[in-house]
Amino acid sequence: MALKLVGSEGFVVSESAHGADVGLEKFFNIKCRYSGLQPNVVVMVATVRTLRMHGGAAPVRVGWSLPKEYSQENIKQVEQGCYHLRKQVENAKAFGLPVIVAVNTFRGDTDAELELVCCQAKQAGALDAVLCTNWSKGGAGALNLAEAVRRAAKLPGRFKFLYEPQIPAAEKLRSVAKQMYGAKDIDFSPKAKEKLELYTKQGFGNLPVCIAKTHLSLSNDPKLKGVPTDFILPITDVKANAGAGFLCCLTDSTNTEMVDPVWPGFHGNNLLQ
């Protein structure tokens, strides 16, 4: 509907939720496969604040005011966190599309931090990295991003899926776990193995796979930040969403209750007072 409304010269933005390892992978391998629509550009949103957290800093737990320690430059933490950004850019590029990194800038960010993020994004293979100030300047703060997207959309399309549907379901899961998450391998519980064999016999083995995993880490453990490696992804259960057309595979989370959660931005403000 949106494509019809904007016409041949227009652009449609579809948000795919958290991370290239989770939301984007499902959007491409499931939604695009069934719709027959192929995107032209990936826009990956990043913030210095989030990359600090992936580099070992404590998460921000207040509204609009930053803690004192966040007002000071900490290049080391941002640099460590950029390994996560680089992995996510590589994940997006695995689908054959140009990647634009949109860096949402806030008043606590320093020029050195922002320059480092943009540099790391381009080194990872992003076509461009653009600083965005639309939170404070409105649409005018995103004009450079819009222009970068328009340039990228002119490149010849090379979109591809991560796997073919006819391969065994276990291999599809293994492809996602290894290529998107960086896992060493996957491990099926007896229950998951039995159900996967049953669904395969029932004719559902050719369906794409949807892995239910935390978005807070590339692994199944939300506390493992950065780029975890050499871990085994445990598949604890498999459900057949036959109507929607995919196999939903559950993973074991080693910490379902976050001790120190990342609070949404509305906490700590007085807008309703």
Salt bridges, closest charged atoms under 4 A:
ASP21 OD2 - LYS213 NZ 3.00
GLU113 OE1 - ARG52 NH2 2.83
ASP128 OD1 - LYS122 NZ 3.92
ASP128 OD2 - ARG151 NH2 3.18
GLU147 OE1 - ARG150 NH2 2.42
GLU171 OE2 - ARG174 NH1 2.72
ASP185 OD1 - ARG174 NE 2.74
ASP230 OD1 - LYS184 NZ 3.85
ASP237 OD2 - LYS191 NZ 3.45
ASP237 OD1 - LYS195 NZ 3.10
ASP260 OD1 - ARG61 NH1 3.04
